[in-house]
């Protein structure tokens, strides 16, 4: 049986959540909520594996990542990830495996091996270059190599 698309899964979850009136949400037992949560996580995991997408995105602290920084391919490790309260925006700090030359002028070099920026839920930085390109774009599939470490996501109130 083919699995539904990830976008369809998200839309279905939003529809189900909005269909339950607020007072009824509190009346649902903890056991029923836990059972539903486990079933949804299993379905999400199988859909992510089938589509070749990382299940936990943006990647948590300690996970290896790949992508582009100022149009240069890069790999590295997420040092920290903090979700800004009630938004789909994250502050991420990344340590690159190799320093990247961030200068665009010939004869000038500015090597960076560690950055911090704001990204959205898709892993694209909020800041853009003068050519309207995002500074940082993270790949959805983690690079092969070391296994990721499980870390906690911190929510920051603004």
MDTraj code that builds the backbone (N, CA, C; nanometers):
import mdtraj as md
import numpy as np

residues = "UNK UNK UNK UNK UNK UNK UNK UNK UNK UNK UNK UNK UNK UNK UNK UNK UNK UNK UNK UNK UNK UNK UNK UNK UNK UNK UNK UNK UNK UNK UNK UNK UNK UNK UNK UNK UNK UNK UNK UNK UNK UNK UNK UNK UNK UNK UNK UNK UNK UNK UNK UNK UNK UNK UNK UNK UNK UNK UNK UNK UNK UNK UNK UNK UNK UNK UNK UNK UNK UNK UNK UNK UNK UNK UNK UNK UNK UNK UNK UNK UNK UNK UNK UNK UNK UNK UNK UNK UNK UNK UNK UNK UNK UNK UNK UNK UNK UNK UNK UNK UNK UNK UNK UNK UNK UNK UNK UNK UNK UNK UNK UNK UNK UNK UNK UNK UNK UNK UNK UNK UNK UNK UNK UNK UNK UNK UNK UNK UNK UNK UNK UNK UNK UNK UNK UNK UNK UNK UNK UNK UNK UNK UNK UNK UNK UNK UNK UNK UNK UNK UNK UNK UNK UNK UNK UNK UNK UNK".split()
xyz = np.array([
    [0.0843, -0.1183, 0.0000],
    [0.0000, 0.0000, 0.0000],
    [0.0889, 0.1248, 0.0000],
    [0.0711, 0.2167, -0.0962],
    [0.1559, 0.3363, -0.0999],
    [0.1252, 0.4297, 0.0166],
    [0.2297, 0.4911, 0.0686],
    [0.2162, 0.5841, 0.1796],
    [0.1746, 0.7216, 0.1269],
    [0.0992, 0.7996, 0.2066],
    [0.0618, 0.9343, 0.1631],
    [0.1822, 1.0279, 0.1620],
    [0.1700, 1.1342, 0.0868],
    [0.2731, 1.2362, 0.0769],
    [0.2871, 1.3077, 0.2114],
    [0.4065, 1.3606, 0.2424],
    [0.4299, 1.4304, 0.3689],
    [0.3407, 1.5522, 0.3826],
    [0.3162, 1.6233, 0.2732],
    [0.2298, 1.7417, 0.2774],
    [0.0870, 1.7002, 0.3130],
    [0.0419, 1.5872, 0.2570],
    [-0.0917, 1.5367, 0.2891],
    [-0.1016, 1.4979, 0.4365],
    [0.0044, 1.4361, 0.4906],
    [0.0048, 1.3995, 0.6327],
    [-0.0087, 1.5227, 0.7212],
    [0.0658, 1.6273, 0.6895],
    [0.0598, 1.7502, 0.7690],
    [-0.0785, 1.8141, 0.7599],
    [-0.1359, 1.8165, 0.6411],
    [-0.2688, 1.8753, 0.6237],
    [-0.3736, 1.7951, 0.7010],
    [-0.3633, 1.6629, 0.6980],
    [-0.4566, 1.5781, 0.7724],
    [-0.4445, 1.6020, 0.9222],
    [-0.3217, 1.6132, 0.9725],
    [-0.3017, 1.6384, 1.1164],
    [-0.3620, 1.7730, 1.1563],
    [-0.3418, 1.8764, 1.0739],
    [-0.4009, 2.0078, 1.1048],
    [-0.5534, 2.0004, 1.1050],
    [-0.6093, 1.9296, 1.0067],
    [-0.7547, 1.9171, 0.9968],
    [-0.8108, 1.8446, 1.1187],
    [-0.7456, 1.7354, 1.1596],
    [-0.7927, 1.6606, 1.2768],
    [-0.7822, 1.7438, 1.4044],
    [-0.6707, 1.8160, 1.4187],
    [-0.6514, 1.8977, 1.5379],
    [-0.7569, 2.0072, 1.5471],
    [-0.7904, 2.0712, 1.4341],
    [-0.8876, 2.1802, 1.4371],
    [-1.0306, 2.1280, 1.4508],
    [-1.0546, 2.0004, 1.4173],
    [-1.1891, 1.9435, 1.4261],
    [-1.2293, 1.9124, 1.5699],
    [-1.1325, 1.8984, 1.6593],
    [-1.1628, 1.8669, 1.7993],
    [-1.1813, 1.9971, 1.8754],
    [-1.3005, 2.0214, 1.9325],
    [-1.3212, 2.1437, 2.0107],
    [-1.2274, 2.1486, 2.1315],
    [-1.1897, 2.2681, 2.1735],
    [-1.0931, 2.2871, 2.2817],
    [-1.1317, 2.2133, 2.4104],
    [-1.2576, 2.2225, 2.4592],
    [-1.2913, 2.1495, 2.5835],
    [-1.2756, 1.9984, 2.5690],
    [-1.3045, 1.9450, 2.4493],
    [-1.2932, 1.8009, 2.4279],
    [-1.1479, 1.7548, 2.4253],
    [-1.0577, 1.8420, 2.3836],
    [-0.9154, 1.8052, 2.3808],
    [-0.8664, 1.7730, 2.5217],
    [-0.9170, 1.8463, 2.6193],
    [-0.8759, 1.8235, 2.7582],
    [-0.9359, 1.6949, 2.8133],
    [-1.0498, 1.6521, 2.7589],
    [-1.1185, 1.5339, 2.8100],
    [-1.0568, 1.4037, 2.7587],
    [-0.9756, 1.4088, 2.6562],
    [-0.9140, 1.2881, 2.6012],
    [-0.8101, 1.2361, 2.7013],
    [-0.8123, 1.1066, 2.7259],
    [-0.7223, 1.0490, 2.8255],
    [-0.5767, 1.0562, 2.7787],
    [-0.4875, 1.0581, 2.8754],
    [-0.3442, 1.0619, 2.8448],
    [-0.3019, 0.9377, 2.7670],
    [-0.3612, 0.8239, 2.8000],
    [-0.3264, 0.6993, 2.7321],
    [-0.3669, 0.7058, 2.5840],
    [-0.4843, 0.7611, 2.5553],
    [-0.5302, 0.7730, 2.4164],
    [-0.4410, 0.8695, 2.3385],
    [-0.4014, 0.9774, 2.4023],
    [-0.3135, 1.0747, 2.3372],
    [-0.1787, 1.0106, 2.3071],
    [-0.1230, 0.9358, 2.4040],
    [0.0056, 0.8698, 2.3848],
    [-0.0022, 0.7665, 2.2726],
    [-0.1117, 0.6900, 2.2691],
    [-0.1304, 0.5899, 2.1643],
    [-0.1379, 0.6572, 2.0266],
    [-0.2131, 0.7654, 2.0162],
    [-0.2247, 0.8384, 1.8906],
    [-0.0898, 0.8962, 1.8491],
    [-0.0171, 0.9513, 1.9462],
    [0.1140, 1.0098, 1.9182],
    [0.2100, 0.9037, 1.8625],
    [0.2122, 0.7853, 1.9229],
    [0.3006, 0.6784, 1.8768],
    [0.2641, 0.6327, 1.7354],
    [0.1342, 0.6238, 1.7061],
    [0.0916, 0.5820, 1.5728],
    [0.1274, 0.6866, 1.4680],
    [0.1108, 0.8159, 1.5026],
    [0.1458, 0.9230, 1.4085],
    [0.2972, 0.9267, 1.3846],
    [0.3770, 0.9071, 1.4904],
    [0.5230, 0.9063, 1.4747],
    [0.5669, 0.7906, 1.3843],
    [0.5042, 0.6743, 1.3998],
    [0.5390, 0.5594, 1.3155],
    [0.5040, 0.5879, 1.1699],
    [0.3867, 0.6476, 1.1466],
    [0.3462, 0.6816, 1.0101],
    [0.4377, 0.7877, 0.9512],
    [0.4735, 0.8883, 1.0303],
    [0.5639, 0.9926, 0.9829],
    [0.7009, 0.9330, 0.9498],
    [0.7503, 0.8455, 1.0356],
    [0.8805, 0.7830, 1.0127],
    [0.8835, 0.7024, 0.8838],
    [0.7792, 0.6236, 0.8602],
    [0.7773, 0.5434, 0.7381],
    [0.7645, 0.6323, 0.6144],
    [0.6857, 0.7400, 0.6227],
    [0.6725, 0.8316, 0.5090],
    [0.8043, 0.9039, 0.4829],
    [0.8740, 0.9434, 0.5881],
    [1.0022, 1.0120, 0.5722],
    [1.1058, 0.9199, 0.5090],
    [1.1114, 0.7947, 0.5550],
    [1.2068, 0.7004, 0.4972],
    [1.1758, 0.6742, 0.3506],
    [1.0469, 0.6620, 0.3188],
    [1.0072, 0.6347, 0.1808],
    [1.0439, 0.7506, 0.0882],
    [1.0333, 0.8742, 0.1369],
    [1.0624, 0.9919, 0.0548],
    [1.2079, 1.0370, 0.0679],
    [1.2874, 0.9700, 0.1512],
    [1.4280, 1.0055, 0.1671],
    [1.4480, 1.1374, 0.2395],
    [1.3615, 1.1681, 0.3349],
    [1.3673, 1.2951, 0.4073],
    [1.4038, 1.2689, 0.5526],
    [1.4841, 1.3581, 0.6096],
    [1.5195, 1.3451, 0.7506],
    [1.3942, 1.3641, 0.8347],
    [1.3737, 1.2772, 0.9350],
    [1.2539, 1.2854, 1.0183],
    [1.2546, 1.4082, 1.1078],
    [1.3667, 1.4382, 1.1665],
    [1.3729, 1.5527, 1.2559],
    [1.4414, 1.6670, 1.1818],
    [1.3604, 1.7576, 1.1342],
    [1.4132, 1.8710, 1.0602],
    [1.3471, 1.9951, 1.1102],
    [1.4145, 2.1004, 1.1382],
    [1.5573, 2.1214, 1.1296],
    [1.6329, 2.0254, 1.2215],
    [1.7564, 1.9968, 1.1859],
    [1.8325, 1.8964, 1.2605],
    [1.8657, 1.9423, 1.4023],
    [1.8598, 1.8522, 1.4985],
    [1.8922, 1.8877, 1.6367],
    [2.0422, 1.9048, 1.6576],
    [2.0778, 1.9620, 1.7709],
    [2.2190, 1.9816, 1.8044],
    [2.2913, 1.8478, 1.8052],
    [2.4124, 1.8472, 1.7500],
    [2.4931, 1.7268, 1.7450],
    [2.4792, 1.6498, 1.6153],
    [2.3803, 1.6813, 1.5333],
    [2.3604, 1.6069, 1.4090],
    [2.4488, 1.6628, 1.2982],
    [2.4996, 1.5726, 1.2146],
    [2.5780, 1.6126, 1.0977],
    [2.4837, 1.6643, 0.9915],
    [2.5261, 1.7691, 0.9210],
    [2.4434, 1.8303, 0.8183],
    [2.5255, 1.8567, 0.6929],
    [2.4551, 1.8845, 0.5849],
    [2.5187, 1.9283, 0.4612],
    [2.4275, 2.0322, 0.3981],
    [2.4810, 2.1041, 0.3027],
    [2.4032, 2.2076, 0.2355],
    [2.4947, 2.3059, 0.1669],
    [2.4491, 2.4309, 0.1542],
    [2.5311, 2.5355, 0.0943],
    [2.5333, 2.6575, 0.1858],
    [2.6500, 2.7219, 0.1902],
    [2.6663, 2.8480, 0.2620],
    [2.7299, 2.9456, 0.1644],
    [2.6593, 3.0533, 0.1320],
    [2.7045, 3.1526, 0.0339],
    [2.7452, 3.0851, -0.0973],
    [2.6611, 2.9922, -0.1428],
    [2.6801, 2.9164, -0.2670],
    [2.8019, 2.8249, -0.2658],
    [2.8589, 2.7958, -0.1507],
    [2.9686, 2.6992, -0.1372],
    [2.9120, 2.5735, -0.0710],
    [2.9391, 2.4552, -0.1260],
    [2.8935, 2.3336, -0.0588],
    [2.9634, 2.3189, 0.0765],
    [2.8902, 2.2701, 0.1741],
    [2.9481, 2.2561, 0.3074],
    [2.8903, 2.1344, 0.3773],
    [2.9681, 2.0852, 0.4743],
    [2.9227, 1.9840, 0.5689],
    [2.9687, 2.0297, 0.7061],
    [2.9003, 1.9845, 0.8082],
    [2.9374, 2.0257, 0.9424],
    [2.8490, 1.9617, 1.0468],
    [2.8501, 2.0218, 1.1653],
    [2.7741, 1.9718, 1.2795],
    [2.6940, 2.0871, 1.3385],
    [2.5695, 2.0600, 1.3737],
    [2.4866, 2.1601, 1.4414],
    [2.5335, 2.1688, 1.5862],
    [2.5754, 2.2889, 1.6265],
    [2.6214, 2.3098, 1.7639],
    [2.5034, 2.3372, 1.8555],
    [2.4117, 2.4232, 1.8092],
    [2.2925, 2.4515, 1.8888],
    [2.1764, 2.4846, 1.7970],
    [2.0566, 2.4573, 1.8463],
    [1.9340, 2.4889, 1.7741],
    [1.8321, 2.5360, 1.8764],
    [1.7835, 2.6589, 1.8605],
    [1.6868, 2.7156, 1.9536],
    [1.5677, 2.7649, 1.8734],
    [1.4490, 2.7174, 1.9084],
    [1.3270, 2.7634, 1.8418],
    [1.2816, 2.8928, 1.9065],
    [1.2548, 2.9925, 1.8237],
    [1.2018, 3.1185, 1.8756],
    [1.0536, 3.0978, 1.9031],
    [1.0049, 3.1472, 2.0156],
    [0.8709, 3.1176, 2.0653],
    [0.7619, 3.1455, 1.9627],
    [0.6685, 3.0505, 1.9511],
    [0.5480, 3.0625, 1.8695],
    [0.5750, 3.1007, 1.7244],
    [0.6886, 3.0600, 1.6697],
    [0.7203, 3.0859, 1.5296],
    [0.7784, 2.9600, 1.4685],
    [0.7992, 2.9648, 1.3394],
    [0.8658, 2.8552, 1.2690],
    [1.0081, 2.8986, 1.2346],
    [1.0689, 2.9758, 1.3255],
    [1.2035, 3.0296, 1.3053],
    [1.2950, 2.9725, 1.4134],
    [1.4169, 2.9345, 1.3722],
    [1.5143, 2.8757, 1.4630],
    [1.6457, 2.9529, 1.4541],
    [1.7146, 2.9656, 1.5671],
    [1.8515, 3.0179, 1.5675],
    [1.9426, 2.8967, 1.5719],
    [2.0277, 2.8855, 1.4706],
    [2.1138, 2.7682, 1.4585],
    [2.2601, 2.8123, 1.4578],
    [2.3449, 2.7353, 1.5232],
    [2.4899, 2.7566, 1.5186],
    [2.5501, 2.6302, 1.4580],
    [2.6384, 2.6498, 1.3595],
    [2.6962, 2.5381, 1.2854],
    [2.8478, 2.5494, 1.2835],
    [2.9158, 2.4376, 1.3049],
    [3.0616, 2.4295, 1.2915],
    [3.0893, 2.3507, 1.1653],
    [3.1545, 2.4159, 1.0664],
    [3.1861, 2.3511, 0.9397],
    [3.3032, 2.2554, 0.9563],
    [3.3063, 2.1509, 0.8743],
    [3.4189, 2.0584, 0.8738],
    [3.5437, 2.1273, 0.8196],
    [3.5258, 2.2088, 0.7170],
    [3.6364, 2.2861, 0.6588],
    [3.5927, 2.4312, 0.6483],
    [3.6866, 2.5231, 0.6710],
    [3.6540, 2.6660, 0.6628],
    [3.6099, 2.7025, 0.5211],
    [3.5139, 2.7941, 0.5124],
    [3.4599, 2.8400, 0.3844],
    [3.4982, 2.9858, 0.3653],
    [3.5447, 3.0190, 0.2445],
    [3.5809, 3.1569, 0.2123],
    [3.4533, 3.2336, 0.1810],
    [3.4163, 3.3271, 0.2681],
    [3.2921, 3.4021, 0.2533],
    [3.3082, 3.5280, 0.1695],
    [3.4292, 3.5607, 0.1281],
    [3.4524, 3.6820, 0.0490],
    [3.4091, 3.6610, -0.0955],
    [3.3572, 3.7677, -0.1558],
    [3.3157, 3.7596, -0.2963],
    [3.4091, 3.8375, -0.3883],
    [3.4972, 3.9178, -0.3304],
    [3.5893, 3.9967, -0.4111],
    [3.7197, 3.9206, -0.4315],
    [3.7781, 3.9269, -0.5536],
    [3.9051, 3.8589, -0.5763],
    [4.0163, 3.9239, -0.4938],
    [4.1070, 3.8432, -0.4480],
    [4.2185, 3.8941, -0.3696],
    [4.1867, 3.9150, -0.2229],
    [4.0656, 3.8887, -0.1839],
    [4.0254, 3.9054, -0.0447],
    [3.9772, 3.7695, 0.0059],
    [4.0089, 3.7375, 0.1296],
    [3.9532, 3.6141, 0.1837],
    [3.9115, 3.6325, 0.3282],
    [3.7952, 3.5780, 0.3556],
    [3.7375, 3.5796, 0.4902],
    [3.6898, 3.4369, 0.5161],
    [3.7712, 3.3610, 0.5864],
    [3.7382, 3.2207, 0.6112],
    [3.6519, 3.2079, 0.7360],
    [3.5454, 3.1299, 0.7208],
    [3.4549, 3.1055, 0.8328],
    [3.4474, 2.9558, 0.8559],
    [3.4609, 2.9164, 0.9829],
    [3.4440, 2.7749, 1.0144],
    [3.3285, 2.7533, 1.1112],
    [3.2663, 2.8637, 1.1535],
    [3.1534, 2.8546, 1.2456],
    [3.0608, 2.9716, 1.2184],
    [2.9293, 2.9433, 1.2081],
    [2.8335, 3.0514, 1.1838],
    [2.7139, 3.0362, 1.2764],
    [2.6380, 3.1427, 1.2883],
    [2.5120, 3.1432, 1.3609],
    [2.4146, 3.2265, 1.2800],
    [2.2959, 3.1738, 1.2558],
    [2.1966, 3.2496, 1.1790],
    [2.0560, 3.2008, 1.2117],
    [1.9562, 3.2711, 1.1576],
    [1.8162, 3.2333, 1.1734],
    [1.7730, 3.1565, 1.0496],
    [1.7069, 3.0415, 1.0712],
    [1.6549, 2.9621, 0.9593],
    [1.5063, 2.9372, 0.9817],
    [1.4365, 2.9065, 0.8737],
    [1.2962, 2.8695, 0.8864],
    [1.2851, 2.7179, 0.9031],
    [1.1639, 2.6673, 0.9079],
    [1.1429, 2.5247, 0.9292],
    [1.1935, 2.4376, 0.8155],
    [1.2189, 2.4973, 0.6987],
    [1.2698, 2.4221, 0.5840],
    [1.4216, 2.4213, 0.5784],
    [1.4887, 2.4916, 0.6719],
    [1.6343, 2.4937, 0.6747],
    [1.6956, 2.5990, 0.5851],
    [1.6194, 2.7028, 0.5529],
    [1.6684, 2.8117, 0.4680],
    [1.6837, 2.9363, 0.5546],
    [1.7982, 3.0050, 0.5414],
    [1.8233, 3.1218, 0.6262],
    [1.7300, 3.2364, 0.5908],
    [1.6987, 3.3174, 0.6912],
    [1.6123, 3.4331, 0.6719],
    [1.6883, 3.5440, 0.5990],
    [1.8176, 3.5568, 0.6268],
    [1.8995, 3.6604, 0.5632],
    [1.9341, 3.6192, 0.4209],
    [1.9446, 3.7196, 0.3339],
    [1.9741, 3.6938, 0.1927],
    [2.0864, 3.7843, 0.1455],
    [2.1522, 3.7396, 0.0402],
    [2.2595, 3.8190, -0.0196],
    [2.1981, 3.9285, -0.1065],
    [2.2823, 4.0143, -0.1625],
    [2.2328, 4.1197, -0.2509],
    [2.1744, 4.0627, -0.3802],
    [2.2077, 3.9385, -0.4117],
    [2.1514, 3.8712, -0.5297],
    [2.0259, 3.7921, -0.4937],
    [1.9715, 3.8179, -0.3745],
    [1.8497, 3.7554, -0.3235],
    [1.8629, 3.6038, -0.3062],
    [1.9819, 3.5574, -0.2747],
    [2.0062, 3.4167, -0.2450],
    [2.0195, 3.4011, -0.0934],
    [1.9602, 3.2962, -0.0349],
    [1.9765, 3.2766, 0.1094],
    [2.1224, 3.2449, 0.1441],
    [2.1672, 3.2949, 0.2593],
    [2.3046, 3.2673, 0.3036],
    [2.3267, 3.1179, 0.3224],
    [2.2294, 3.0518, 0.3850],
    [2.2448, 2.9117, 0.4232],
    [2.1238, 2.8327, 0.3767],
    [2.1481, 2.7175, 0.3160],
    [2.0413, 2.6249, 0.2779],
    [2.0857, 2.4862, 0.3225],
    [2.0091, 2.4250, 0.4126],
    [2.0420, 2.2911, 0.4624],
    [1.9716, 2.1857, 0.3781],
    [2.0426, 2.0752, 0.3512],
    [1.9820, 1.9628, 0.2797],
    [1.8896, 1.8883, 0.3741],
    [1.7815, 1.8325, 0.3199],
    [1.6864, 1.7587, 0.4029],
    [1.7393, 1.6218, 0.4430],
    [1.8232, 1.5616, 0.3618],
    [1.8782, 1.4299, 0.3949],
    [2.0133, 1.4491, 0.4617],
    [2.0332, 1.3921, 0.5810],
    [2.1618, 1.4082, 0.6478],
    [2.2726, 1.3388, 0.5698],
    [2.3951, 1.3932, 0.5737],
    [2.5057, 1.3291, 0.5034],
    [2.5432, 1.1979, 0.5691],
    [2.5992, 1.1040, 0.4916],
    [2.6419, 0.9786, 0.5532],
    [2.7583, 1.0048, 0.6471],
    [2.7744, 0.9191, 0.7419],
    [2.8869, 0.9366, 0.8345],
    [2.8443, 0.9054, 0.9758],
    [2.8916, 0.9886, 1.0677],
    [2.8660, 0.9651, 1.2090],
    [2.7175, 0.9674, 1.2388],
    [2.6777, 0.8877, 1.3372],
    [2.5392, 0.8873, 1.3804],
    [2.5120, 1.0132, 1.4603],
    [2.3873, 1.0603, 1.4501],
    [2.3506, 1.1800, 1.5239],
    [2.3297, 1.1468, 1.6714],
    [2.3540, 1.2461, 1.7554],
    [2.3275, 1.2316, 1.8975],
    [2.1908, 1.2914, 1.9274],
    [2.1172, 1.2297, 2.0152],
    [1.9877, 1.2849, 2.0533],
    [2.0108, 1.4009, 2.1494],
    [1.9563, 1.5154, 2.1151],
    [1.9687, 1.6346, 2.1988],
    [1.8305, 1.6958, 2.2156],
    [1.8165, 1.7827, 2.3136],
    [1.6901, 1.8479, 2.3410],
    [1.6773, 1.9776, 2.2624],
    [1.5567, 2.0095, 2.2190],
    [1.5267, 2.1351, 2.1532],
    [1.4776, 2.2321, 2.2593],
    [1.5371, 2.3492, 2.2667],
    [1.5000, 2.4487, 2.3660],
    [1.4071, 2.5508, 2.3034],
    [1.2993, 2.5859, 2.3718],
    [1.2082, 2.6878, 2.3214],
    [1.2344, 2.8172, 2.3977],
    [1.2557, 2.9229, 2.3227],
    [1.2900, 3.0532, 2.3808],
    [1.1708, 3.1464, 2.3655],
    [1.1269, 3.2072, 2.4722],
    [1.0164, 3.3031, 2.4687],
    [1.0693, 3.4401, 2.4311],
    [0.9955, 3.5100, 2.3487],
    [1.0374, 3.6441, 2.3075],
    [0.9596, 3.7492, 2.3844],
])
top = md.Topology()
chain = top.add_chain()
for i, resn in enumerate(residues, 1):
    res = top.add_residue(resn, chain, resSeq=i)
    for name in ("N", "CA", "C"):
        top.add_atom(name, md.element.get_by_symbol(name[0]), res)
traj = md.Trajectory(xyz[None], top)
